[in-house]
Amino acid sequence: MKKILGSVLSVIFVVCAFHMAAAGSESKIIKIGVYLPISGSTDTTGQAIYQGIKVAHKMRPWVLGKNVEIVLADTKSDTTETTRVVNRLIKKNKVQALIGEASNANTIAGAAIADAAGVPMVSPTATSPILIKARKYVFRVCFTDTFQGKAAAHFAYDTLKARKAAVMIDIAQDYSIGLATAFERTFMRQGGKIVAHTYCQTMDEDFTLQLSEVVAAKPDVLYLPNYYREVALICKQLSRLGLNTTIIAAENAQTKELLHIGGKDVEQVIFTNHFAKEAATTQAAREYLSKYQTETGRDAGAYEVLGADAYFVILDAIARAKSLGAPGIRRSLSNTRKFEGVSGIITIGSDGNAVRSLVFMQVKNGAFSYLATYTP
């Protein structure tokens, strides 16, 4: 009987030891869920963000003495799939924080789930103002559309000395409408005048009527807060009409595809954007850009850098919280002050929005060149 009891106790001891070891091993890991479009229509953006996060993780793979594990989920550029994978990351993978997504629509879908579950989330690239609205656990490291539109207006009025502006808005895109609204209000508040206010739609081919109105108004600047295809086609048609005016577009138009479609007709177009290598002045930027070049053999772009900043900001918040409790991480994120990110100095308030600088880029000799930095 004693032998049987001893054997049972030995088995119990081994089983308990195994579970304690497993629990101890698990406690040494911090899981950060990353939901991005690795496939689908926006896969290029998602892959760039993920590459940026991977290099950041290599630079700082631990916090609070624990190893950080990146748990990647492919949203397939689909809102329904985004909902499914974010639920899986939270419920099955038990992540302590989230980074995602690339597009506004999918980020908003994931943010609703994260906020309801009380899981801190940081968006690298979603600029929609409604992302953060009435949400306690959702933050971003990029600027908002509102800030971007205001910055473009300040640059047009203060730097370019423009006093008359024309605007062409893609009414099929909330992104375009939000940018245009912020630009117009700020430009007029400074004393400028909107002399032409016209509309187009995504996939339009002919902009003759709208551009005729713009040409007749003789603006000092034309604001095109639209996607790259429409901006490129508008520039080509505007060139044929003979209007020589400064054109300002937004970050989603600054693509290689714009250069390919627009050719010489997009020369001198100005863009608002998140990052320019020439403007990267922080120690964090110098270290990261060097590491990225070593790891990939390429220069990091805006998406890679914003992915890195989302990762670094979360780790900084965890370190300051000194625990993995969601409320503590949330408080730390909302108290991020003058954080030295790769893309610049980042401050995040209780509303979840980042207060940060913005860069202006310009097409010169068929390439994007740094023009200026705007700091609020």
KAQUIUR-V876928 format. One record per residue. N is the residue number from 1. SS is DSSP state (2 for helix, 1 for strand, 0 for the rest). PSI is psi in radians with two decimals (NA if undefined). Layout:
n:N ss:SS psi:PSI
n:N ss:SS psi:PSI
This chain:
n:1 ss:0 psi:-0.72
n:2 ss:2 psi:-0.66
n:3 ss:2 psi:-0.75
n:4 ss:2 psi:-0.80
n:5 ss:2 psi:-0.70
n:6 ss:2 psi:-0.69
n:7 ss:2 psi:-0.74
n:8 ss:2 psi:-0.78
n:9 ss:2 psi:-0.62
n:10 ss:2 psi:-0.74
n:11 ss:2 psi:-0.78
n:12 ss:2 psi:-0.73
n:13 ss:2 psi:-0.77
n:14 ss:2 psi:-0.77
n:15 ss:2 psi:-0.79
n:16 ss:2 psi:-0.74
n:17 ss:2 psi:-0.70
n:18 ss:2 psi:-0.82
n:19 ss:2 psi:-0.63
n:20 ss:2 psi:-0.70
n:21 ss:2 psi:-0.72
n:22 ss:2 psi:-0.73
n:23 ss:2 psi:-0.69
n:24 ss:2 psi:-0.69
n:25 ss:2 psi:-0.75
n:26 ss:2 psi:-0.64
n:27 ss:2 psi:-0.26
n:28 ss:0 psi:0.07
n:29 ss:1 psi:2.31
n:30 ss:1 psi:2.15
n:31 ss:1 psi:2.19
n:32 ss:1 psi:2.05
n:33 ss:1 psi:2.35
n:34 ss:1 psi:2.00
n:35 ss:1 psi:2.03
n:36 ss:1 psi:2.74
n:37 ss:0 psi:1.56
n:38 ss:0 psi:-0.37
n:39 ss:0 psi:2.96
n:40 ss:0 psi:-2.92
n:41 ss:0 psi:-0.46
n:42 ss:0 psi:0.49
n:43 ss:2 psi:-0.57
n:44 ss:2 psi:-0.77
n:45 ss:2 psi:-0.81
n:46 ss:2 psi:-0.73
n:47 ss:2 psi:-0.65
n:48 ss:2 psi:-0.77
n:49 ss:2 psi:-0.77
n:50 ss:2 psi:-0.69
n:51 ss:2 psi:-0.70
n:52 ss:2 psi:-0.70
n:53 ss:2 psi:-0.72
n:54 ss:2 psi:-0.72
n:55 ss:2 psi:-0.68
n:56 ss:2 psi:-0.69
n:57 ss:2 psi:-0.65
n:58 ss:2 psi:-0.58
n:59 ss:2 psi:-0.63
n:60 ss:0 psi:1.48
n:61 ss:0 psi:0.18
n:62 ss:1 psi:2.83
n:63 ss:1 psi:2.51
n:64 ss:0 psi:0.53
n:65 ss:0 psi:0.21
n:66 ss:1 psi:2.57
n:67 ss:1 psi:2.48
n:68 ss:1 psi:2.26
n:69 ss:1 psi:2.22
n:70 ss:1 psi:2.12
n:71 ss:1 psi:1.87
n:72 ss:1 psi:2.40
n:73 ss:1 psi:2.24
n:74 ss:1 psi:2.09
n:75 ss:0 psi:-0.19
n:76 ss:0 psi:0.45
n:77 ss:0 psi:0.52
n:78 ss:0 psi:2.35
n:79 ss:2 psi:-0.73
n:80 ss:2 psi:-0.75
n:81 ss:2 psi:-0.62
n:82 ss:2 psi:-0.82
n:83 ss:2 psi:-0.76
n:84 ss:2 psi:-0.83
n:85 ss:2 psi:-0.55
n:86 ss:2 psi:-0.72
n:87 ss:2 psi:-0.71
n:88 ss:2 psi:-0.75
n:89 ss:2 psi:-0.68
n:90 ss:2 psi:-0.85
n:91 ss:2 psi:-0.71
n:92 ss:0 psi:-0.85
n:93 ss:0 psi:-0.27
n:94 ss:0 psi:0.84
n:95 ss:0 psi:2.61
n:96 ss:0 psi:-0.36
n:97 ss:1 psi:2.88
n:98 ss:1 psi:2.58
n:99 ss:1 psi:2.27
n:100 ss:1 psi:3.06
n:101 ss:0 psi:-2.62
n:102 ss:0 psi:-0.76
n:103 ss:0 psi:2.76
n:104 ss:2 psi:-0.84
n:105 ss:2 psi:-0.82
n:106 ss:2 psi:-0.58
n:107 ss:2 psi:-0.74
n:108 ss:2 psi:-0.70
n:109 ss:2 psi:-0.78
n:110 ss:2 psi:-0.62
n:111 ss:2 psi:-0.65
n:112 ss:2 psi:-0.71
n:113 ss:2 psi:-0.79
n:114 ss:2 psi:-0.77
n:115 ss:2 psi:-0.73
n:116 ss:2 psi:-0.59
n:117 ss:2 psi:-0.17
n:118 ss:0 psi:0.63
n:119 ss:0 psi:2.10
n:120 ss:1 psi:2.36
n:121 ss:1 psi:2.45
n:122 ss:1 psi:2.20
n:123 ss:1 psi:2.30
n:124 ss:0 psi:-0.58
n:125 ss:0 psi:-0.09
n:126 ss:0 psi:2.01
n:127 ss:0 psi:-0.07
n:128 ss:0 psi:2.28
n:129 ss:2 psi:-0.49
n:130 ss:2 psi:-0.14
n:131 ss:2 psi:-0.77
n:132 ss:0 psi:-0.28
n:133 ss:0 psi:2.14
n:134 ss:0 psi:0.49
n:135 ss:0 psi:2.26
n:136 ss:0 psi:-0.49
n:137 ss:0 psi:0.18
n:138 ss:1 psi:2.32
n:139 ss:1 psi:2.96
n:140 ss:1 psi:2.72
n:141 ss:0 psi:-0.18
n:142 ss:0 psi:2.96
n:143 ss:0 psi:3.01
n:144 ss:0 psi:2.87
n:145 ss:2 psi:-0.66
n:146 ss:2 psi:-0.82
n:147 ss:2 psi:-0.71
n:148 ss:2 psi:-0.75
n:149 ss:2 psi:-0.72
n:150 ss:2 psi:-0.74
n:151 ss:2 psi:-0.71
n:152 ss:2 psi:-0.69
n:153 ss:2 psi:-0.75
n:154 ss:2 psi:-0.74
n:155 ss:2 psi:-0.75
n:156 ss:2 psi:-0.77
n:157 ss:2 psi:-0.83
n:158 ss:2 psi:-0.74
n:159 ss:2 psi:-0.81
n:160 ss:0 psi:-0.19
n:161 ss:0 psi:0.51
n:162 ss:0 psi:2.46
n:163 ss:0 psi:-0.27
n:164 ss:1 psi:2.21
n:165 ss:1 psi:2.51
n:166 ss:1 psi:2.60
n:167 ss:1 psi:2.34
n:168 ss:1 psi:2.12
n:169 ss:1 psi:2.32
n:170 ss:1 psi:1.80
n:171 ss:0 psi:-0.10
n:172 ss:0 psi:-0.10
n:173 ss:0 psi:2.07
n:174 ss:2 psi:-0.59
n:175 ss:2 psi:-0.87
n:176 ss:2 psi:-0.75
n:177 ss:2 psi:-0.77
n:178 ss:2 psi:-0.76
n:179 ss:2 psi:-0.81
n:180 ss:2 psi:-0.74
n:181 ss:2 psi:-0.80
n:182 ss:2 psi:-0.73
n:183 ss:2 psi:-0.89
n:184 ss:2 psi:-0.80
n:185 ss:2 psi:-0.76
n:186 ss:2 psi:-0.74
n:187 ss:2 psi:-0.76
n:188 ss:2 psi:-0.61
n:189 ss:2 psi:-0.54
n:190 ss:0 psi:-0.26
n:191 ss:0 psi:-0.01
n:192 ss:0 psi:2.99
n:193 ss:1 psi:2.35
n:194 ss:1 psi:1.92
n:195 ss:1 psi:-0.25
n:196 ss:1 psi:2.29
n:197 ss:1 psi:1.75
n:198 ss:1 psi:2.90
n:199 ss:1 psi:2.63
n:200 ss:1 psi:-3.12
n:201 ss:0 psi:2.64
n:202 ss:0 psi:2.34
n:203 ss:0 psi:0.11
n:204 ss:0 psi:2.60
n:205 ss:0 psi:-0.61
n:206 ss:0 psi:2.12
n:207 ss:0 psi:0.42
n:208 ss:2 psi:-0.84
n:209 ss:2 psi:-0.82
n:210 ss:2 psi:-0.75
n:211 ss:2 psi:-0.48
n:212 ss:2 psi:-0.69
n:213 ss:2 psi:-0.69
n:214 ss:2 psi:-0.82
n:215 ss:2 psi:-0.73
n:216 ss:2 psi:-0.53
n:217 ss:2 psi:-0.30
n:218 ss:0 psi:1.04
n:219 ss:0 psi:2.73
n:220 ss:0 psi:-0.45
n:221 ss:1 psi:2.53
n:222 ss:1 psi:2.12
n:223 ss:1 psi:2.14
n:224 ss:1 psi:1.46
n:225 ss:0 psi:0.95
n:226 ss:0 psi:3.12
n:227 ss:0 psi:2.90
n:228 ss:2 psi:-0.67
n:229 ss:2 psi:-0.88
n:230 ss:2 psi:-0.68
n:231 ss:2 psi:-0.78
n:232 ss:2 psi:-0.79
n:233 ss:2 psi:-0.68
n:234 ss:2 psi:-0.76
n:235 ss:2 psi:-0.72
n:236 ss:2 psi:-0.78
n:237 ss:2 psi:-0.59
n:238 ss:2 psi:-0.64
n:239 ss:2 psi:-0.68
n:240 ss:2 psi:-0.48
n:241 ss:2 psi:-0.19
n:242 ss:0 psi:0.26
n:243 ss:0 psi:2.14
n:244 ss:0 psi:1.60
n:245 ss:0 psi:2.77
n:246 ss:1 psi:2.36
n:247 ss:1 psi:2.29
n:248 ss:1 psi:2.28
n:249 ss:1 psi:-3.10
n:250 ss:0 psi:-3.12
n:251 ss:2 psi:-0.53
n:252 ss:2 psi:-0.13
n:253 ss:2 psi:-0.27
n:254 ss:0 psi:1.43
n:255 ss:0 psi:2.85
n:256 ss:2 psi:-0.56
n:257 ss:2 psi:-0.63
n:258 ss:2 psi:-0.76
n:259 ss:2 psi:-0.67
n:260 ss:2 psi:-0.78
n:261 ss:2 psi:-0.77
n:262 ss:2 psi:-0.53
n:263 ss:2 psi:-2.37
n:264 ss:2 psi:-0.32
n:265 ss:2 psi:-0.22
n:266 ss:2 psi:0.13
n:267 ss:0 psi:2.38
n:268 ss:0 psi:-0.02
n:269 ss:0 psi:2.42
n:270 ss:1 psi:2.52
n:271 ss:1 psi:2.54
n:272 ss:1 psi:2.43
n:273 ss:1 psi:3.03
n:274 ss:0 psi:-0.51
n:275 ss:0 psi:2.47
n:276 ss:0 psi:2.31
n:277 ss:2 psi:-0.67
n:278 ss:2 psi:-0.39
n:279 ss:2 psi:0.04
n:280 ss:0 psi:1.84
n:281 ss:0 psi:-0.22
n:282 ss:0 psi:2.75
n:283 ss:2 psi:-0.65
n:284 ss:2 psi:-0.70
n:285 ss:2 psi:-0.80
n:286 ss:2 psi:-0.76
n:287 ss:2 psi:-0.76
n:288 ss:2 psi:-0.81
n:289 ss:2 psi:-0.63
n:290 ss:2 psi:-0.77
n:291 ss:2 psi:-0.72
n:292 ss:2 psi:-0.75
n:293 ss:2 psi:-0.74
n:294 ss:2 psi:-0.75
n:295 ss:2 psi:-0.63
n:296 ss:2 psi:-0.34
n:297 ss:0 psi:0.19
n:298 ss:0 psi:2.89
n:299 ss:0 psi:2.49
n:300 ss:0 psi:2.42
n:301 ss:0 psi:-3.00
n:302 ss:2 psi:-0.76
n:303 ss:2 psi:-0.72
n:304 ss:2 psi:-0.75
n:305 ss:2 psi:-0.72
n:306 ss:2 psi:-0.60
n:307 ss:2 psi:-0.76
n:308 ss:2 psi:-0.77
n:309 ss:2 psi:-0.67
n:310 ss:2 psi:-0.75
n:311 ss:2 psi:-0.85
n:312 ss:2 psi:-0.65
n:313 ss:2 psi:-0.71
n:314 ss:2 psi:-0.79
n:315 ss:2 psi:-0.67
n:316 ss:2 psi:-0.72
n:317 ss:2 psi:-0.72
n:318 ss:2 psi:-0.74
n:319 ss:2 psi:-0.74
n:320 ss:2 psi:-0.53
n:321 ss:2 psi:-0.46
n:322 ss:0 psi:0.41
n:323 ss:0 psi:2.99
n:324 ss:0 psi:0.17
n:325 ss:0 psi:2.30
n:326 ss:2 psi:-0.76
n:327 ss:2 psi:-0.67
n:328 ss:2 psi:-0.72
n:329 ss:2 psi:-0.72
n:330 ss:2 psi:-0.79
n:331 ss:2 psi:-0.73
n:332 ss:2 psi:-0.74
n:333 ss:2 psi:-0.73
n:334 ss:2 psi:-0.13
n:335 ss:0 psi:0.46
n:336 ss:1 psi:2.08
n:337 ss:1 psi:2.15
n:338 ss:1 psi:0.80
n:339 ss:1 psi:2.28
n:340 ss:1 psi:1.63
n:341 ss:0 psi:3.07
n:342 ss:0 psi:-0.67
n:343 ss:0 psi:-0.07
n:344 ss:0 psi:-2.96
n:345 ss:1 psi:2.21
n:346 ss:1 psi:2.25
n:347 ss:1 psi:2.31
n:348 ss:1 psi:2.26
n:349 ss:0 psi:-3.07
n:350 ss:0 psi:-0.31
n:351 ss:0 psi:-0.08
n:352 ss:0 psi:-0.15
n:353 ss:0 psi:2.58
n:354 ss:1 psi:2.32
n:355 ss:1 psi:2.02
n:356 ss:0 psi:3.05
n:357 ss:0 psi:2.99
n:358 ss:1 psi:2.59
n:359 ss:1 psi:2.65
n:360 ss:1 psi:2.28
n:361 ss:1 psi:2.78
n:362 ss:1 psi:2.51
n:363 ss:1 psi:2.11
n:364 ss:1 psi:2.14
n:365 ss:0 psi:0.73
n:366 ss:0 psi:0.28
n:367 ss:1 psi:2.84
n:368 ss:1 psi:2.20
n:369 ss:1 psi:2.56
n:370 ss:1 psi:2.37
n:371 ss:1 psi:-0.87
n:372 ss:1 psi:2.88
n:373 ss:1 psi:2.39
n:374 ss:1 psi:2.14
n:375 ss:0 psi:2.21
n:376 ss:0 psi:NA
